[in-house]
């Protein structure tokens, strides 16, 4: 029996395996991953500093335990260098071996890659991004070089310049400042989360994070990063210069479609999948940050809840019961404790406007509803204590 092969050991890959094993205990499963296969919650990467958690402490289940409980063959520290969808084979290489495997079904859970923009300067190569536990391990070693355990009470404060005031940038900014570090955020827009929140909500978040000491430089970008003794000189597009110990690029993520595209599988913003998560190639499926979902209006959904829903549906399909994926309403909780936010954005291109509830105040939080031209609620944003109303507002949305 040819195995089910899954490429990628992130939340999408491991959750698909767990769900599949509930339905099929016999089919051999091979998991191929470039890292060691440890299971961890990716959202924990952006709140670890405030909790004084080290990279090792973010691992919830070691790879060996995952292998034992799910009965899979783990090919760690390995990469798929070729995919032949006609022959149903993948070529896998590691440091000491290359082999070609034949699959019965293949799942692409290749995730996404950080978007990087060109930066000049002799220290441009020192700009870091965080998308995996290994990335976080490297960043943590730079920011907290003397911290080896969560019991360490000594804080070695660093100055961090963050490129990007989107969701990732704001979460890391809040976390780093709570961890005792000094943070400056640079973004070409006029406020944080400008593509996700209405103007007033973005201004609330800016004020709340600013009250913690976070500094903002809007309307400009990082142009160059150069060495300046033991520090870095960061030159902005408006001519200003900043001094930092670390520069973190948090501009956003782009679906990792390279393997699929090279194999001739249809890709756009992500790997295009139908309602049953099948790609344009027979017996090849995709989910997670790499997928462009037909069930979501041809969108990519780089969040936890879409992955969990997709994995359950895909597992059933892989086990022999074709199951179309239907996404429920999935509000996103943004991890900015300075101002808790829950957002259920309207669909891209949806006509309408944001309207604030008149009786809300910034003291207890605020409510915004995205109302279409027919006065139907298509999305919402809740801040502060109003985030407790997520279920109430969810019931009002016409999807």
C-alpha positions as a Markdown table, in Angstrom:
| # | Residue | x | y | z |
|---|---|---|---|---|
| 1 | Unk | 0.0 | 0.0 | 0.0 |
| 2 | Unk | 1.5 | 3.3 | -1.1 |
| 3 | Unk | 1.5 | 5.8 | 1.8 |
| 4 | Unk | -0.3 | 9.1 | 2.4 |
| 5 | Unk | 2.5 | 11.6 | 2.2 |
| 6 | Unk | 2.2 | 15.0 | 3.9 |
| 7 | Unk | 4.7 | 17.8 | 3.3 |
| 8 | Unk | 5.0 | 20.2 | 6.2 |
| 9 | Unk | 5.0 | 19.6 | 10.0 |
| 10 | Unk | 3.2 | 22.8 | 11.0 |
| 11 | Unk | -0.3 | 23.0 | 12.5 |
| 12 | Unk | -1.9 | 22.1 | 9.2 |
| 13 | Unk | 0.2 | 19.0 | 8.6 |
| 14 | Unk | 0.1 | 17.6 | 12.1 |
| 15 | Unk | -3.6 | 18.4 | 12.6 |
| 16 | Unk | -4.5 | 16.6 | 9.3 |
| 17 | Unk | -2.6 | 13.6 | 10.6 |
| 18 | Unk | -4.3 | 13.6 | 13.9 |
| 19 | Unk | -7.8 | 13.9 | 12.3 |
| 20 | Unk | -6.9 | 11.2 | 9.7 |
| 21 | Unk | -5.8 | 8.8 | 12.4 |
| 22 | Unk | -9.2 | 9.1 | 14.1 |
| 23 | Unk | -10.7 | 7.6 | 10.9 |
| 24 | Unk | -7.9 | 5.4 | 9.5 |
| 25 | Unk | -5.4 | 3.7 | 11.7 |
| 26 | Unk | -4.0 | 1.4 | 9.1 |
| 27 | Unk | -2.8 | 3.5 | 6.1 |
| 28 | Unk | 0.9 | 4.3 | 6.3 |
| 29 | Unk | 1.6 | 8.0 | 6.6 |
| 30 | Unk | 4.9 | 9.7 | 5.9 |
| 31 | Unk | 5.5 | 13.3 | 7.1 |
| 32 | Unk | 8.3 | 15.2 | 5.4 |
| 33 | Unk | 9.5 | 18.4 | 7.1 |
| 34 | Unk | 12.5 | 20.7 | 6.9 |
| 35 | Unk | 12.6 | 21.1 | 10.7 |
| 36 | Unk | 12.7 | 18.5 | 13.5 |
| 37 | Unk | 9.0 | 18.0 | 13.5 |
| 38 | Unk | 8.3 | 19.2 | 17.1 |
| 39 | Unk | 4.7 | 20.4 | 17.5 |
| 40 | Unk | 4.1 | 23.9 | 18.7 |
| 41 | Unk | 1.4 | 26.6 | 18.5 |
| 42 | Unk | 2.6 | 29.2 | 16.0 |
| 43 | Unk | 0.6 | 32.0 | 17.7 |
| 44 | Unk | 2.7 | 31.5 | 20.8 |
| 45 | Unk | 5.7 | 33.0 | 18.9 |
| 46 | Unk | 4.3 | 36.5 | 19.4 |
| 47 | Unk | 3.5 | 36.4 | 23.1 |
| 48 | Unk | 6.5 | 34.5 | 24.4 |
| 49 | Unk | 8.6 | 37.5 | 25.6 |
| 50 | Unk | 5.9 | 38.8 | 28.0 |
| 51 | Unk | 5.5 | 35.2 | 29.4 |
| 52 | Unk | 9.3 | 34.8 | 29.7 |
| 53 | Unk | 9.1 | 31.6 | 27.7 |
| 54 | Unk | 12.2 | 30.3 | 25.9 |
| 55 | Unk | 12.0 | 28.7 | 22.5 |
| 56 | Unk | 12.3 | 25.2 | 24.0 |
| 57 | Unk | 9.3 | 25.9 | 26.3 |
| 58 | Unk | 7.1 | 26.7 | 23.3 |
| 59 | Unk | 7.2 | 23.1 | 22.1 |
| 60 | Unk | 4.0 | 21.5 | 23.3 |
| 61 | Unk | 4.7 | 18.0 | 22.0 |
| 62 | Unk | 8.1 | 16.7 | 21.0 |
| 63 | Unk | 8.4 | 15.1 | 17.6 |
| 64 | Unk | 9.1 | 11.6 | 19.0 |
| 65 | Unk | 5.9 | 11.8 | 21.0 |
| 66 | Unk | 3.9 | 12.9 | 17.9 |
| 67 | Unk | 5.3 | 10.0 | 16.0 |
| 68 | Unk | 4.4 | 7.5 | 18.7 |
| 69 | Unk | 0.8 | 8.7 | 19.1 |
| 70 | Unk | 0.0 | 9.1 | 15.4 |
| 71 | Unk | 2.0 | 6.1 | 14.0 |
| 72 | Unk | 3.7 | 8.1 | 11.3 |
| 73 | Unk | 7.1 | 7.9 | 9.6 |
| 74 | Unk | 8.8 | 11.2 | 10.2 |
| 75 | Unk | 11.4 | 12.4 | 7.7 |
| 76 | Unk | 12.8 | 15.3 | 9.6 |
| 77 | Unk | 15.4 | 17.8 | 8.3 |
| 78 | Unk | 14.4 | 16.8 | 4.8 |
| 79 | Unk | 13.2 | 18.7 | 1.7 |
| 80 | Unk | 11.0 | 17.7 | -1.3 |
| 81 | Unk | 13.1 | 18.7 | -4.3 |
| 82 | Unk | 10.8 | 17.3 | -7.0 |
| 83 | Unk | 7.1 | 16.4 | -7.4 |
| 84 | Unk | 5.8 | 14.3 | -10.3 |
| 85 | Unk | 2.0 | 14.3 | -10.2 |
| 86 | Unk | 1.7 | 11.9 | -13.1 |
| 87 | Unk | 3.9 | 9.3 | -11.6 |
| 88 | Unk | 2.7 | 10.2 | -8.1 |
| 89 | Unk | 6.2 | 10.5 | -6.7 |
| 90 | Unk | 8.1 | 12.9 | -4.6 |
| 91 | Unk | 11.9 | 13.1 | -4.4 |
| 92 | Unk | 13.1 | 13.8 | -0.9 |
| 93 | Unk | 16.6 | 14.9 | 0.1 |
| 94 | Unk | 18.3 | 15.2 | 3.4 |
| 95 | Unk | 21.9 | 15.8 | 4.4 |
| 96 | Unk | 23.0 | 12.2 | 3.6 |
| 97 | Unk | 20.3 | 10.7 | 1.4 |
| 98 | Unk | 18.0 | 11.3 | -1.6 |
| 99 | Unk | 15.1 | 9.0 | -2.3 |
| 100 | Unk | 12.0 | 8.9 | -4.5 |
| 101 | Unk | 8.8 | 7.9 | -2.8 |
| 102 | Unk | 5.5 | 6.9 | -4.4 |
| 103 | Unk | 2.3 | 8.2 | -2.8 |
| 104 | Unk | -1.4 | 7.2 | -2.9 |
| 105 | Unk | -2.4 | 10.7 | -1.8 |
| 106 | Unk | -0.3 | 13.8 | -1.2 |
| 107 | Unk | -1.0 | 16.8 | 1.1 |
| 108 | Unk | 0.8 | 20.0 | 0.6 |
| 109 | Unk | 1.0 | 21.9 | 4.0 |
| 110 | Unk | 4.0 | 24.0 | 3.0 |
| 111 | Unk | 2.9 | 27.1 | 4.8 |
| 112 | Unk | 3.9 | 30.6 | 4.0 |
| 113 | Unk | 7.1 | 32.6 | 3.8 |
| 114 | Unk | 7.8 | 36.1 | 5.3 |
| 115 | Unk | 7.6 | 38.9 | 2.7 |
| 116 | Unk | 10.9 | 40.6 | 2.5 |
| 117 | Unk | 11.5 | 43.9 | 0.8 |
| 118 | Unk | 14.9 | 45.1 | -0.4 |
| 119 | Unk | 17.0 | 46.9 | 2.2 |
| 120 | Unk | 20.3 | 48.6 | 1.5 |
| 121 | Unk | 23.3 | 48.8 | 3.9 |
| 122 | Unk | 26.1 | 46.6 | 5.1 |
| 123 | Unk | 23.9 | 45.0 | 7.8 |
| 124 | Unk | 20.9 | 44.3 | 5.6 |
| 125 | Unk | 21.6 | 40.6 | 6.1 |
| 126 | Unk | 21.0 | 41.0 | 9.8 |
| 127 | Unk | 17.4 | 41.9 | 9.4 |
| 128 | Unk | 15.4 | 39.0 | 10.9 |
| 129 | Unk | 11.9 | 37.6 | 10.3 |
| 130 | Unk | 9.9 | 35.2 | 12.5 |
| 131 | Unk | 7.7 | 32.6 | 10.9 |
| 132 | Unk | 8.8 | 29.3 | 12.5 |
| 133 | Unk | 10.2 | 28.2 | 15.9 |
| 134 | Unk | 13.7 | 28.1 | 14.4 |
| 135 | Unk | 13.3 | 31.7 | 13.3 |
| 136 | Unk | 12.1 | 32.6 | 16.8 |
| 137 | Unk | 15.0 | 30.7 | 18.3 |
| 138 | Unk | 17.5 | 32.8 | 16.3 |
| 139 | Unk | 15.6 | 36.1 | 17.2 |
| 140 | Unk | 15.4 | 35.1 | 20.9 |
| 141 | Unk | 19.2 | 34.5 | 21.0 |
| 142 | Unk | 19.8 | 38.0 | 19.6 |
| 143 | Unk | 17.4 | 39.8 | 21.9 |
| 144 | Unk | 18.0 | 37.7 | 25.0 |
| 145 | Unk | 21.5 | 36.3 | 24.7 |
| 146 | Unk | 21.9 | 35.7 | 28.4 |
| 147 | Unk | 18.5 | 34.2 | 29.1 |
| 148 | Unk | 18.6 | 30.4 | 29.3 |
| 149 | Unk | 15.4 | 29.7 | 31.2 |
| 150 | Unk | 12.1 | 31.2 | 32.2 |
| 151 | Unk | 13.4 | 31.5 | 35.7 |
| 152 | Unk | 15.9 | 34.2 | 34.8 |
| 153 | Unk | 14.7 | 37.5 | 36.3 |
| 154 | Unk | 17.5 | 39.6 | 34.7 |
| 155 | Unk | 16.3 | 41.5 | 31.7 |
| 156 | Unk | 18.8 | 42.7 | 29.2 |
| 157 | Unk | 16.8 | 45.4 | 27.5 |
| 158 | Unk | 17.3 | 45.7 | 23.7 |
| 159 | Unk | 16.2 | 48.3 | 21.2 |
| 160 | Unk | 14.1 | 46.7 | 18.4 |
| 161 | Unk | 13.0 | 48.3 | 15.2 |
| 162 | Unk | 10.0 | 46.5 | 13.7 |
| 163 | Unk | 9.3 | 46.9 | 10.0 |
| 164 | Unk | 5.5 | 46.7 | 9.6 |
| 165 | Unk | 2.5 | 47.8 | 11.7 |
| 166 | Unk | 0.2 | 45.0 | 10.6 |
| 167 | Unk | -1.0 | 42.1 | 12.7 |
| 168 | Unk | 2.3 | 40.4 | 13.1 |
| 169 | Unk | 4.2 | 43.7 | 13.8 |
| 170 | Unk | 1.7 | 44.9 | 16.4 |
| 171 | Unk | 1.6 | 41.6 | 18.2 |
| 172 | Unk | 5.4 | 41.4 | 18.4 |
| 173 | Unk | 5.6 | 45.1 | 19.4 |
| 174 | Unk | 3.2 | 44.6 | 22.3 |
| 175 | Unk | 5.0 | 41.4 | 23.4 |
| 176 | Unk | 8.5 | 42.8 | 23.2 |
| 177 | Unk | 7.7 | 45.9 | 25.2 |
| 178 | Unk | 6.1 | 43.8 | 27.9 |
| 179 | Unk | 9.2 | 41.7 | 27.9 |
| 180 | Unk | 11.2 | 44.8 | 28.9 |
| 181 | Unk | 12.5 | 45.9 | 25.5 |
| 182 | Unk | 12.3 | 49.2 | 23.7 |
| 183 | Unk | 10.3 | 49.1 | 20.4 |
| 184 | Unk | 10.0 | 51.4 | 17.4 |
| 185 | Unk | 7.6 | 50.5 | 14.6 |
| 186 | Unk | 8.0 | 51.8 | 11.0 |
| 187 | Unk | 5.2 | 51.5 | 8.4 |
| 188 | Unk | 4.3 | 53.3 | 5.2 |
| 189 | Unk | 0.6 | 53.6 | 6.2 |
| 190 | Unk | -0.9 | 56.2 | 8.6 |
| 191 | Unk | -1.8 | 53.9 | 11.5 |
| 192 | Unk | -1.5 | 50.3 | 12.7 |
| 193 | Unk | -3.5 | 47.6 | 11.1 |
| 194 | Unk | -4.7 | 50.0 | 8.4 |
| 195 | Unk | -6.0 | 47.3 | 6.1 |
| 196 | Unk | -7.9 | 45.5 | 8.8 |
| 197 | Unk | -9.4 | 48.1 | 11.1 |
| 198 | Unk | -11.5 | 51.2 | 10.6 |
| 199 | Unk | -9.6 | 54.5 | 11.2 |
| 200 | Unk | -10.8 | 55.1 | 14.8 |
| 201 | Unk | -10.0 | 51.5 | 15.9 |
| 202 | Unk | -6.5 | 51.8 | 14.5 |
| 203 | Unk | -6.0 | 55.1 | 16.3 |
| 204 | Unk | -7.1 | 53.4 | 19.6 |
| 205 | Unk | -4.5 | 50.7 | 19.1 |
| 206 | Unk | -1.9 | 53.3 | 18.3 |
| 207 | Unk | -2.6 | 55.2 | 21.5 |
| 208 | Unk | -2.8 | 52.1 | 23.6 |
| 209 | Unk | 0.6 | 50.8 | 22.4 |
| 210 | Unk | 2.1 | 54.2 | 22.5 |
| 211 | Unk | 1.1 | 54.5 | 26.2 |
| 212 | Unk | 3.5 | 51.5 | 26.8 |
| 213 | Unk | 6.3 | 53.4 | 25.2 |
| 214 | Unk | 6.2 | 52.1 | 21.7 |
| 215 | Unk | 7.3 | 54.7 | 19.2 |
| 216 | Unk | 5.7 | 55.0 | 15.7 |
| 217 | Unk | 7.1 | 56.2 | 12.4 |
| 218 | Unk | 4.3 | 56.3 | 9.9 |
| 219 | Unk | 4.4 | 57.3 | 6.2 |
| 220 | Unk | 7.9 | 56.0 | 5.7 |
| 221 | Unk | 9.9 | 52.8 | 5.3 |
| 222 | Unk | 13.3 | 51.3 | 6.3 |
| 223 | Unk | 15.7 | 52.0 | 3.5 |
| 224 | Unk | 19.0 | 50.9 | 4.9 |
| 225 | Unk | 20.5 | 49.1 | 7.8 |
| 226 | Unk | 24.2 | 49.6 | 8.6 |
| 227 | Unk | 26.6 | 48.6 | 11.3 |
| 228 | Unk | 27.4 | 51.3 | 13.8 |
| 229 | Unk | 29.8 | 49.8 | 16.3 |
| 230 | Unk | 27.9 | 47.3 | 18.4 |
| 231 | Unk | 24.6 | 48.7 | 17.2 |
| 232 | Unk | 22.7 | 49.1 | 13.9 |
| 233 | Unk | 21.9 | 52.4 | 12.2 |
| 234 | Unk | 18.5 | 52.3 | 10.5 |
| 235 | Unk | 17.9 | 54.9 | 7.8 |
| 236 | Unk | 14.3 | 55.7 | 7.0 |
| 237 | Unk | 12.9 | 56.9 | 3.7 |
| 238 | Unk | 12.1 | 60.3 | 5.2 |
| 239 | Unk | 15.8 | 60.8 | 6.0 |
| 240 | Unk | 15.5 | 60.1 | 9.8 |
| 241 | Unk | 17.9 | 57.6 | 11.4 |
| 242 | Unk | 17.3 | 55.3 | 14.3 |
| 243 | Unk | 19.7 | 53.3 | 16.4 |
| 244 | Unk | 18.7 | 49.6 | 17.2 |
| 245 | Unk | 20.1 | 46.4 | 18.5 |
| 246 | Unk | 17.8 | 44.3 | 16.3 |
| 247 | Unk | 15.7 | 44.9 | 13.2 |
| 248 | Unk | 12.7 | 42.7 | 12.7 |
| 249 | Unk | 10.8 | 42.5 | 9.4 |
| 250 | Unk | 7.1 | 41.8 | 10.0 |
| 251 | Unk | 5.6 | 43.0 | 6.7 |
| 252 | Unk | 3.4 | 39.9 | 6.1 |
| 253 | Unk | 3.4 | 36.4 | 4.7 |
| 254 | Unk | 3.2 | 35.0 | 1.2 |
| 255 | Unk | 1.9 | 31.5 | 0.5 |
| 256 | Unk | 4.7 | 29.0 | -0.2 |
| 257 | Unk | 3.7 | 27.8 | -3.7 |
| 258 | Unk | 7.2 | 27.0 | -5.2 |
| 259 | Unk | 6.9 | 23.2 | -5.1 |
| 260 | Unk | 3.4 | 23.1 | -6.4 |
| 261 | Unk | 4.1 | 25.6 | -9.2 |
| 262 | Unk | 7.2 | 23.7 | -10.3 |
| 263 | Unk | 5.0 | 20.6 | -10.6 |
| 264 | Unk | 2.5 | 22.4 | -12.8 |
| 265 | Unk | -0.2 | 22.7 | -10.2 |
| 266 | Unk | -2.4 | 25.8 | -10.5 |
| 267 | Unk | -1.3 | 28.6 | -8.2 |
| 268 | Unk | -2.5 | 32.2 | -7.8 |
| 269 | Unk | -2.2 | 33.9 | -4.4 |
| 270 | Unk | -1.8 | 30.4 | -3.0 |
| 271 | Unk | -2.2 | 26.8 | -4.2 |
| 272 | Unk | -5.7 | 26.8 | -5.7 |
| 273 | Unk | -7.9 | 24.1 | -4.2 |
| 274 | Unk | -11.6 | 23.2 | -4.7 |
| 275 | Unk | -14.2 | 22.7 | -2.1 |
| 276 | Unk | -12.7 | 19.3 | -1.2 |
| 277 | Unk | -9.2 | 20.9 | -1.0 |
| 278 | Unk | -7.9 | 19.0 | -4.1 |
| 279 | Unk | -5.5 | 20.9 | -6.3 |
| 280 | Unk | -5.5 | 20.8 | -10.0 |
| 281 | Unk | -3.5 | 17.6 | -9.8 |
| 282 | Unk | -5.3 | 14.3 | -9.1 |
| 283 | Unk | -4.8 | 13.0 | -5.5 |
| 284 | Unk | -2.9 | 16.1 | -4.4 |
| 285 | Unk | -4.4 | 18.3 | -1.8 |
| 286 | Unk | -3.4 | 21.5 | 0.0 |
| 287 | Unk | -4.4 | 23.4 | 3.2 |
| 288 | Unk | -3.1 | 25.9 | 5.6 |
| 289 | Unk | -1.2 | 29.1 | 4.9 |
| 290 | Unk | -0.2 | 27.8 | 1.4 |
| 291 | Unk | -3.8 | 27.2 | 0.2 |
| 292 | Unk | -6.2 | 29.5 | -1.7 |
| 293 | Unk | -9.6 | 28.3 | -0.7 |
| 294 | Unk | -12.5 | 28.1 | -3.1 |
| 295 | Unk | -14.7 | 27.8 | 0.0 |
| 296 | Unk | -13.5 | 31.2 | 1.1 |
| 297 | Unk | -14.0 | 33.1 | -2.1 |
| 298 | Unk | -10.6 | 32.3 | -3.5 |
| 299 | Unk | -8.8 | 33.7 | -0.4 |
| 300 | Unk | -5.8 | 32.6 | 1.6 |
| 301 | Unk | -6.6 | 32.4 | 5.3 |
| 302 | Unk | -3.4 | 32.4 | 7.4 |
| 303 | Unk | -5.2 | 31.8 | 10.8 |
| 304 | Unk | -5.6 | 28.9 | 13.2 |
| 305 | Unk | -9.4 | 28.3 | 12.9 |
| 306 | Unk | -9.4 | 27.9 | 9.1 |
| 307 | Unk | -6.6 | 25.3 | 9.5 |
| 308 | Unk | -8.6 | 23.4 | 12.1 |
| 309 | Unk | -11.7 | 23.3 | 10.0 |
| 310 | Unk | -9.8 | 22.5 | 6.8 |
| 311 | Unk | -7.9 | 19.6 | 8.5 |
| 312 | Unk | -11.1 | 17.9 | 9.7 |
| 313 | Unk | -12.7 | 18.1 | 6.3 |
| 314 | Unk | -9.6 | 17.0 | 4.5 |
| 315 | Unk | -9.1 | 14.0 | 6.8 |
| 316 | Unk | -12.5 | 12.7 | 6.0 |
| 317 | Unk | -11.8 | 13.0 | 2.3 |
| 318 | Unk | -8.5 | 11.3 | 2.6 |
| 319 | Unk | -10.1 | 8.5 | 4.5 |
| 320 | Unk | -12.6 | 7.8 | 1.7 |
| 321 | Unk | -15.5 | 10.1 | 2.5 |
| 322 | Unk | -15.4 | 13.1 | 0.2 |
| 323 | Unk | -16.3 | 16.1 | 2.4 |
| 324 | Unk | -16.7 | 19.6 | 1.1 |
| 325 | Unk | -15.1 | 22.3 | 3.3 |
| 326 | Unk | -17.6 | 24.8 | 4.7 |
| 327 | Unk | -16.0 | 27.6 | 6.8 |
| 328 | Unk | -18.1 | 28.9 | 9.7 |
| 329 | Unk | -17.7 | 32.6 | 10.7 |
| 330 | Unk | -14.2 | 32.8 | 12.2 |
| 331 | Unk | -13.5 | 36.1 | 14.0 |
| 332 | Unk | -9.8 | 36.7 | 14.6 |
| 333 | Unk | -8.5 | 37.6 | 18.1 |
| 334 | Unk | -5.4 | 39.9 | 17.8 |
| 335 | Unk | -2.9 | 39.4 | 20.6 |
| 336 | Unk | -2.4 | 43.0 | 21.7 |
| 337 | Unk | -3.1 | 43.0 | 25.4 |
| 338 | Unk | -2.7 | 46.8 | 25.5 |
| 339 | Unk | -6.0 | 46.8 | 23.5 |
| 340 | Unk | -7.6 | 43.4 | 23.0 |
| 341 | Unk | -9.2 | 43.3 | 19.5 |
| 342 | Unk | -11.5 | 40.8 | 17.8 |
| 343 | Unk | -12.1 | 41.4 | 14.1 |
| 344 | Unk | -14.4 | 39.7 | 11.6 |
| 345 | Unk | -13.4 | 41.5 | 8.4 |
| 346 | Unk | -15.9 | 41.8 | 5.5 |
| 347 | Unk | -15.1 | 39.9 | 2.3 |
| 348 | Unk | -12.6 | 41.6 | 0.0 |
| 349 | Unk | -14.3 | 44.0 | -2.3 |
| 350 | Unk | -17.5 | 44.1 | -0.2 |
| 351 | Unk | -19.1 | 47.5 | -0.7 |
| 352 | Unk | -20.1 | 49.3 | 2.4 |
| 353 | Unk | -18.8 | 51.4 | 5.3 |
| 354 | Unk | -17.7 | 51.1 | 8.9 |
| 355 | Unk | -20.1 | 52.5 | 11.5 |
| 356 | Unk | -19.4 | 52.8 | 15.2 |
| 357 | Unk | -21.9 | 52.1 | 17.9 |
| 358 | Unk | -22.8 | 55.6 | 19.4 |
| 359 | Unk | -22.8 | 54.5 | 23.0 |
| 360 | Unk | -19.4 | 53.0 | 23.1 |
| 361 | Unk | -16.3 | 54.6 | 24.6 |
| 362 | Unk | -12.6 | 53.9 | 24.5 |
| 363 | Unk | -12.7 | 53.3 | 28.2 |
| 364 | Unk | -14.7 | 50.0 | 28.0 |
| 365 | Unk | -13.9 | 49.4 | 24.3 |
| 366 | Unk | -15.7 | 50.1 | 21.1 |
| 367 | Unk | -17.8 | 48.3 | 18.5 |
| 368 | Unk | -17.7 | 48.9 | 14.8 |
| 369 | Unk | -20.0 | 47.2 | 12.3 |
| 370 | Unk | -19.3 | 47.0 | 8.5 |
| 371 | Unk | -22.6 | 47.7 | 6.9 |
| 372 | Unk | -23.3 | 47.1 | 3.2 |
| 373 | Unk | -25.4 | 49.2 | 0.9 |
| 374 | Unk | -28.5 | 47.2 | 2.0 |
| 375 | Unk | -27.7 | 47.9 | 5.7 |
| 376 | Unk | -26.7 | 44.3 | 6.3 |
| 377 | Unk | -23.9 | 43.7 | 8.7 |
| 378 | Unk | -20.9 | 42.1 | 6.9 |
| 379 | Unk | -18.2 | 42.4 | 9.5 |
| 380 | Unk | -17.3 | 43.8 | 12.9 |
| 381 | Unk | -14.4 | 45.0 | 15.1 |
| 382 | Unk | -14.5 | 44.8 | 18.8 |
| 383 | Unk | -12.0 | 46.4 | 21.2 |
| 384 | Unk | -11.3 | 46.3 | 24.9 |
| 385 | Unk | -14.0 | 44.8 | 27.1 |
| 386 | Unk | -16.4 | 44.7 | 24.1 |
| 387 | Unk | -14.5 | 41.7 | 22.7 |
| 388 | Unk | -16.7 | 39.6 | 25.1 |
| 389 | Unk | -19.5 | 40.3 | 22.6 |
| 390 | Unk | -18.0 | 38.3 | 19.7 |
| 391 | Unk | -20.7 | 35.7 | 19.7 |
| 392 | Unk | -23.4 | 38.3 | 19.9 |
| 393 | Unk | -22.0 | 40.2 | 16.9 |
| 394 | Unk | -21.3 | 37.0 | 15.0 |
| 395 | Unk | -25.0 | 36.1 | 15.0 |
| 396 | Unk | -25.7 | 39.4 | 13.2 |
| 397 | Unk | -23.4 | 38.9 | 10.2 |
| 398 | Unk | -24.9 | 38.0 | 6.9 |
| 399 | Unk | -22.3 | 35.9 | 5.2 |
